[in-house]
Amino acid sequence: DIRLSRTPRPRLGYGDVEREVEARGGVTLRNIREAICAIRRAKLPDPKVTGNAGSFFKNPVVDECVARQLQAQWPDMPVYPAAGCAGRVKLAAGWLIDKAGLKGYKRGRVGVHERQALVLVNLGGATCADVLALCDEVRAVVKEKTGYDLEKEIRVVKA
Protein backbone atom coordinates (compact mmCIF):
# COMPACT_ATOMS: atom_id res chain seq x y z
CA ASP A 1 0.00 0.00 0.00
CA ILE A 2 1.64 3.23 -1.17
CA ARG A 3 0.37 6.60 -0.01
CA LEU A 4 1.45 9.79 -1.69
CA SER A 5 0.97 13.28 -0.38
CA ARG A 6 0.37 16.42 -2.42
CA THR A 7 2.39 18.32 0.20
CA PRO A 8 6.14 17.76 -0.24
CA ARG A 9 8.02 16.87 2.96
CA PRO A 10 11.66 16.81 1.88
CA ARG A 11 14.18 15.05 4.09
CA LEU A 12 17.44 16.91 3.72
CA GLY A 13 19.44 15.32 6.54
CA TYR A 14 21.58 13.17 4.25
CA GLY A 15 25.19 14.17 3.70
CA ASP A 16 25.66 17.60 2.16
CA VAL A 17 22.11 17.97 0.84
CA GLU A 18 20.85 20.53 3.36
CA ARG A 19 23.90 22.78 2.91
CA GLU A 20 23.71 22.56 -0.90
CA VAL A 21 19.96 23.33 -0.93
CA GLU A 22 20.44 26.36 1.31
CA ALA A 23 23.28 27.59 -0.93
CA ARG A 24 20.77 27.59 -3.80
CA GLY A 25 18.27 29.75 -1.91
CA GLY A 26 16.29 27.32 0.24
CA VAL A 27 13.94 24.39 -0.02
CA THR A 28 12.22 24.10 -3.38
CA LEU A 29 11.90 20.99 -5.51
CA ARG A 30 14.14 22.59 -8.16
CA ASN A 31 16.84 23.48 -5.60
CA ILE A 32 16.74 19.95 -4.14
CA ARG A 33 17.12 18.40 -7.61
CA GLU A 34 19.97 20.77 -8.52
CA ALA A 35 21.72 20.12 -5.19
CA ILE A 36 21.52 16.33 -5.60
CA CYS A 37 22.79 16.55 -9.19
CA ALA A 38 25.71 18.78 -8.11
CA ILE A 39 26.67 16.45 -5.26
CA ARG A 40 26.58 13.42 -7.57
CA ARG A 41 28.67 15.18 -10.23
CA ALA A 42 31.26 16.12 -7.59
CA LYS A 43 31.53 12.61 -6.12
CA LEU A 44 30.83 10.20 -8.95
CA PRO A 45 32.75 9.55 -12.16
CA ASP A 46 31.13 10.60 -15.42
CA PRO A 47 30.44 7.29 -17.23
CA LYS A 48 31.10 9.05 -20.56
CA VAL A 49 34.68 9.64 -19.37
CA THR A 50 35.42 6.79 -16.95
CA GLY A 51 33.73 3.41 -17.23
CA ASN A 52 32.40 2.29 -13.88
CA ALA A 53 30.19 -0.27 -12.22
CA GLY A 54 28.30 2.35 -10.20
CA SER A 55 27.39 1.84 -6.57
CA PHE A 56 28.90 -1.62 -6.19
CA PHE A 57 28.32 -2.65 -2.55
CA LYS A 58 25.26 -2.59 -0.28
CA ASN A 59 25.29 -0.44 2.83
CA PRO A 60 25.31 -2.91 5.76
CA VAL A 61 22.37 -2.83 8.16
CA VAL A 62 23.40 -3.61 11.77
CA ASP A 63 21.92 -3.49 15.26
CA GLU A 64 22.17 -0.07 16.93
CA CYS A 65 24.36 -1.54 19.69
CA VAL A 66 26.87 -2.76 17.08
CA ALA A 67 26.92 0.72 15.51
CA ARG A 68 27.57 2.31 18.92
CA GLN A 69 30.52 -0.05 19.47
CA LEU A 70 31.93 0.86 16.06
CA GLN A 71 31.42 4.58 16.73
CA ALA A 72 33.41 4.21 19.97
CA GLN A 73 36.29 3.01 17.77
CA TRP A 74 35.61 5.47 14.90
CA PRO A 75 33.69 8.52 16.21
CA ASP A 76 33.42 10.00 12.69
CA MET A 77 31.62 6.93 11.30
CA PRO A 78 28.33 7.96 9.68
CA VAL A 79 25.21 6.03 10.68
CA TYR A 80 21.79 6.38 9.03
CA PRO A 81 18.31 5.16 9.98
CA ALA A 82 17.40 1.86 8.32
CA ALA A 83 13.87 2.27 7.00
CA GLY A 84 11.51 -0.37 8.32
CA CYS A 85 14.14 -1.93 10.62
CA ALA A 86 13.43 -1.02 14.24
CA GLY A 87 16.57 -1.13 16.39
CA ARG A 88 18.82 -1.31 13.33
CA VAL A 89 20.86 1.29 11.44
CA LYS A 90 22.64 1.53 8.11
CA LEU A 91 26.40 1.94 7.81
CA ALA A 92 28.02 3.58 4.78
CA ALA A 93 29.82 0.91 2.75
CA GLY A 94 31.87 3.61 0.99
CA TRP A 95 33.05 4.93 4.35
CA LEU A 96 34.09 1.40 5.44
CA ILE A 97 36.04 0.94 2.18
CA ASP A 98 37.71 4.32 2.68
CA LYS A 99 38.50 3.51 6.33
CA ALA A 100 40.12 0.25 5.13
CA GLY A 101 42.51 2.41 3.08
CA LEU A 102 41.14 1.51 -0.36
CA LYS A 103 39.78 4.81 -1.68
CA GLY A 104 41.77 5.50 -4.86
CA TYR A 105 43.34 2.01 -4.81
CA LYS A 106 44.29 0.62 -8.23
CA ARG A 107 44.75 -3.00 -9.24
CA GLY A 108 45.82 -3.41 -12.85
CA ARG A 109 43.05 -2.15 -15.13
CA VAL A 110 40.50 -1.47 -12.34
CA GLY A 111 40.34 0.64 -9.23
CA VAL A 112 38.32 2.12 -6.41
CA HIS A 113 37.18 5.62 -7.32
CA GLU A 114 39.23 8.36 -5.64
CA ARG A 115 36.21 10.48 -4.63
CA GLN A 116 33.61 7.78 -3.87
CA ALA A 117 34.96 4.48 -2.57
CA LEU A 118 31.66 2.72 -3.24
CA VAL A 119 32.32 2.91 -6.99
CA LEU A 120 34.66 0.56 -8.87
CA VAL A 121 36.12 2.04 -12.05
CA ASN A 122 37.53 0.71 -15.30
CA LEU A 123 40.94 2.29 -15.82
CA GLY A 124 41.04 1.07 -19.39
CA GLY A 125 40.48 -2.34 -20.93
CA ALA A 126 39.24 -4.06 -17.77
CA THR A 127 37.22 -7.26 -18.05
CA CYS A 128 34.38 -8.50 -15.89
CA ALA A 129 36.87 -10.87 -14.27
CA ASP A 130 39.11 -7.90 -13.38
CA VAL A 131 36.21 -6.08 -11.71
CA LEU A 132 35.09 -9.18 -9.80
CA ALA A 133 38.66 -9.86 -8.62
CA LEU A 134 38.86 -6.29 -7.29
CA CYS A 135 35.46 -6.77 -5.64
CA ASP A 136 36.76 -9.86 -3.84
CA GLU A 137 39.91 -8.01 -2.76
CA VAL A 138 37.92 -5.03 -1.43
CA ARG A 139 35.59 -7.35 0.49
CA ALA A 140 38.54 -9.24 2.03
CA VAL A 141 40.38 -6.08 3.12
CA VAL A 142 37.23 -4.45 4.56
CA LYS A 143 36.42 -7.67 6.46
CA GLU A 144 39.97 -7.81 7.84
CA LYS A 145 40.10 -4.12 8.88
CA THR A 146 36.50 -3.50 10.02
CA GLY A 147 34.95 -6.91 10.63
CA TYR A 148 32.26 -6.44 7.95
CA ASP A 149 31.74 -8.63 4.95
CA LEU A 150 30.35 -6.32 2.31
CA GLU A 151 27.64 -7.62 0.05
CA LYS A 152 27.56 -6.83 -3.68
CA GLU A 153 24.73 -4.51 -4.70
CA ILE A 154 25.19 -5.33 -8.36
CA ARG A 155 23.92 -8.53 -9.95
CA VAL A 156 26.30 -10.51 -12.12
CA VAL A 157 24.48 -12.35 -14.89
CA LYS A 158 26.43 -14.81 -17.00
CA ALA A 159 25.41 -14.94 -20.65
C-alpha positions as CSV (number, residue, x, y, z in Angstrom):
1,D,0.0,0.0,0.0
2,I,1.6,3.2,-1.2
3,R,0.4,6.6,0.0
4,L,1.5,9.8,-1.7
5,S,1.0,13.3,-0.4
6,R,0.4,16.4,-2.4
7,T,2.4,18.3,0.2
8,P,6.1,17.8,-0.2
9,R,8.0,16.9,3.0
10,P,11.7,16.8,1.9
11,R,14.2,15.0,4.1
12,L,17.4,16.9,3.7
13,G,19.4,15.3,6.5
14,Y,21.6,13.2,4.3
15,G,25.2,14.2,3.7
16,D,25.7,17.6,2.2
17,V,22.1,18.0,0.8
18,E,20.9,20.5,3.4
19,R,23.9,22.8,2.9
20,E,23.7,22.6,-0.9
21,V,20.0,23.3,-0.9
22,E,20.4,26.4,1.3
23,A,23.3,27.6,-0.9
24,R,20.8,27.6,-3.8
25,G,18.3,29.8,-1.9
26,G,16.3,27.3,0.2
27,V,13.9,24.4,0.0
28,T,12.2,24.1,-3.4
29,L,11.9,21.0,-5.5
30,R,14.1,22.6,-8.2
31,N,16.8,23.5,-5.6
32,I,16.7,20.0,-4.1
33,R,17.1,18.4,-7.6
34,E,20.0,20.8,-8.5
35,A,21.7,20.1,-5.2
36,I,21.5,16.3,-5.6
37,C,22.8,16.6,-9.2
38,A,25.7,18.8,-8.1
39,I,26.7,16.4,-5.3
40,R,26.6,13.4,-7.6
41,R,28.7,15.2,-10.2
42,A,31.3,16.1,-7.6
43,K,31.5,12.6,-6.1
44,L,30.8,10.2,-8.9
45,P,32.7,9.5,-12.2
46,D,31.1,10.6,-15.4
47,P,30.4,7.3,-17.2
48,K,31.1,9.0,-20.6
49,V,34.7,9.6,-19.4
50,T,35.4,6.8,-17.0
51,G,33.7,3.4,-17.2
52,N,32.4,2.3,-13.9
53,A,30.2,-0.3,-12.2
54,G,28.3,2.4,-10.2
55,S,27.4,1.8,-6.6
56,F,28.9,-1.6,-6.2
57,F,28.3,-2.6,-2.6
58,K,25.3,-2.6,-0.3
59,N,25.3,-0.4,2.8
60,P,25.3,-2.9,5.8
61,V,22.4,-2.8,8.2
62,V,23.4,-3.6,11.8
63,D,21.9,-3.5,15.3
64,E,22.2,-0.1,16.9
65,C,24.4,-1.5,19.7
66,V,26.9,-2.8,17.1
67,A,26.9,0.7,15.5
68,R,27.6,2.3,18.9
69,Q,30.5,-0.1,19.5
70,L,31.9,0.9,16.1
71,Q,31.4,4.6,16.7
72,A,33.4,4.2,20.0
73,Q,36.3,3.0,17.8
74,W,35.6,5.5,14.9
75,P,33.7,8.5,16.2
76,D,33.4,10.0,12.7
77,M,31.6,6.9,11.3
78,P,28.3,8.0,9.7
79,V,25.2,6.0,10.7
80,Y,21.8,6.4,9.0
81,P,18.3,5.2,10.0
82,A,17.4,1.9,8.3
83,A,13.9,2.3,7.0
84,G,11.5,-0.4,8.3
85,C,14.1,-1.9,10.6
86,A,13.4,-1.0,14.2
87,G,16.6,-1.1,16.4
88,R,18.8,-1.3,13.3
89,V,20.9,1.3,11.4
90,K,22.6,1.5,8.1
91,L,26.4,1.9,7.8
92,A,28.0,3.6,4.8
93,A,29.8,0.9,2.7
94,G,31.9,3.6,1.0
95,W,33.1,4.9,4.4
96,L,34.1,1.4,5.4
97,I,36.0,0.9,2.2
98,D,37.7,4.3,2.7
99,K,38.5,3.5,6.3
100,A,40.1,0.3,5.1
101,G,42.5,2.4,3.1
102,L,41.1,1.5,-0.4
103,K,39.8,4.8,-1.7
104,G,41.8,5.5,-4.9
105,Y,43.3,2.0,-4.8
106,K,44.3,0.6,-8.2
107,R,44.8,-3.0,-9.2
108,G,45.8,-3.4,-12.9
109,R,43.0,-2.1,-15.1
110,V,40.5,-1.5,-12.3
111,G,40.3,0.6,-9.2
112,V,38.3,2.1,-6.4
113,H,37.2,5.6,-7.3
114,E,39.2,8.4,-5.6
115,R,36.2,10.5,-4.6
116,Q,33.6,7.8,-3.9
117,A,35.0,4.5,-2.6
118,L,31.7,2.7,-3.2
119,V,32.3,2.9,-7.0
120,L,34.7,0.6,-8.9
121,V,36.1,2.0,-12.1
122,N,37.5,0.7,-15.3
123,L,40.9,2.3,-15.8
124,G,41.0,1.1,-19.4
125,G,40.5,-2.3,-20.9
126,A,39.2,-4.1,-17.8
127,T,37.2,-7.3,-18.0
128,C,34.4,-8.5,-15.9
129,A,36.9,-10.9,-14.3
130,D,39.1,-7.9,-13.4
131,V,36.2,-6.1,-11.7
132,L,35.1,-9.2,-9.8
133,A,38.7,-9.9,-8.6
134,L,38.9,-6.3,-7.3
135,C,35.5,-6.8,-5.6
136,D,36.8,-9.9,-3.8
137,E,39.9,-8.0,-2.8
138,V,37.9,-5.0,-1.4
139,R,35.6,-7.3,0.5
140,A,38.5,-9.2,2.0
141,V,40.4,-6.1,3.1
142,V,37.2,-4.4,4.6
143,K,36.4,-7.7,6.5
144,E,40.0,-7.8,7.8
145,K,40.1,-4.1,8.9
146,T,36.5,-3.5,10.0
147,G,34.9,-6.9,10.6
148,Y,32.3,-6.4,8.0
149,D,31.7,-8.6,4.9
150,L,30.3,-6.3,2.3
151,E,27.6,-7.6,0.0
152,K,27.6,-6.8,-3.7
153,E,24.7,-4.5,-4.7
154,I,25.2,-5.3,-8.4
155,R,23.9,-8.5,-9.9
156,V,26.3,-10.5,-12.1
157,V,24.5,-12.3,-14.9
158,K,26.4,-14.8,-17.0
159,A,25.4,-14.9,-20.7
